[in-house]
Amino acid sequence: MEIDLRDIIWPVSVLQCHEALGRLQPGKNLTITVSDPDVVDNIVLLIKSRPELEFDRSQESDSCRIRVRRQAPVASFRSLQ
């Protein structure tokens, strides 16, 4: 899944990102493209608040690309009994 937030103003861009992260299925990836550095910071804080998400980011010429992966759930001992 991919979302392009380069022309979307804050806070709408962060809300759209939040919604996309909520739809992200375990084991799947989301690529987010953002141009506003302040929005990047807000999105990173949002991702860090969710322990099931891992991410990396890379700077491109006029934007930042954030790749997010939702970890597959780990089976607990109870669920195996």
C-alpha positions as CSV (number, residue, x, y, z in Angstrom):
1,M,0.0,0.0,0.0
2,E,1.3,3.5,-0.7
3,I,0.1,7.0,0.2
4,D,1.4,10.3,-1.2
5,L,0.9,13.1,1.3
6,R,3.2,15.7,-0.4
7,D,0.3,18.1,-1.3
8,I,-1.8,17.4,1.8
9,I,-1.7,20.0,4.6
10,W,-1.2,19.3,8.3
11,P,-3.2,18.0,10.2
12,V,-5.1,16.3,7.3
13,S,-1.9,14.5,6.2
14,V,-1.3,13.0,9.7
15,L,-5.0,11.9,10.0
16,Q,-4.8,10.2,6.6
17,C,-1.6,8.5,7.7
18,H,-3.3,7.4,10.9
19,E,-6.2,5.9,9.0
20,A,-3.8,4.0,6.6
21,L,-1.8,2.6,9.5
22,G,-5.0,1.4,11.0
23,R,-5.9,-0.5,7.8
24,L,-2.4,-2.0,7.5
25,Q,-2.6,-5.8,7.8
26,P,0.1,-7.8,9.7
27,G,3.0,-8.6,7.5
28,K,2.2,-5.9,5.0
29,N,4.0,-2.7,4.1
30,L,3.0,0.9,3.7
31,T,5.1,3.5,1.9
32,I,4.4,7.1,2.8
33,T,5.7,10.0,0.8
34,V,5.9,13.4,2.6
35,S,7.5,16.8,1.7
36,D,6.9,18.8,4.9
37,P,9.6,18.1,7.5
38,D,7.2,18.9,10.3
39,V,4.7,16.4,9.0
40,V,7.5,13.8,8.8
41,D,8.3,14.4,12.4
42,N,4.6,14.0,13.4
43,I,4.3,10.8,11.4
44,V,7.4,9.3,12.9
45,L,6.0,10.0,16.4
46,L,2.7,8.4,15.4
47,I,4.6,5.2,14.1
48,K,6.8,5.1,17.2
49,S,3.7,5.1,19.4
50,R,2.6,1.7,17.9
51,P,5.0,-1.1,19.0
52,E,3.8,-3.5,16.2
53,L,5.2,-1.1,13.6
54,E,8.8,-0.9,12.3
55,F,9.9,1.7,9.9
56,D,12.8,3.2,8.0
57,R,13.0,6.5,6.1
58,S,15.0,7.9,3.3
59,Q,15.4,11.5,2.0
60,E,14.8,12.1,-1.7
61,S,15.4,15.3,-3.6
62,D,12.1,17.1,-2.5
63,S,10.5,14.6,-0.2
64,C,10.9,11.9,2.5
65,R,9.9,8.3,2.0
66,I,8.8,6.4,5.0
67,R,8.5,2.6,4.8
68,V,6.4,1.0,7.5
69,R,5.8,-2.7,8.1
70,R,3.3,-4.1,10.6
71,Q,4.8,-7.1,12.3
72,A,2.8,-10.3,12.2
73,P,1.4,-11.2,15.6
74,V,3.5,-13.6,17.7
75,A,1.7,-16.6,19.0
76,S,1.5,-16.5,22.8
77,F,2.0,-19.6,24.9
78,R,-1.7,-19.5,25.9
79,S,-2.8,-19.6,22.3
80,L,-0.8,-22.8,21.8
81,Q,-2.5,-24.7,24.6
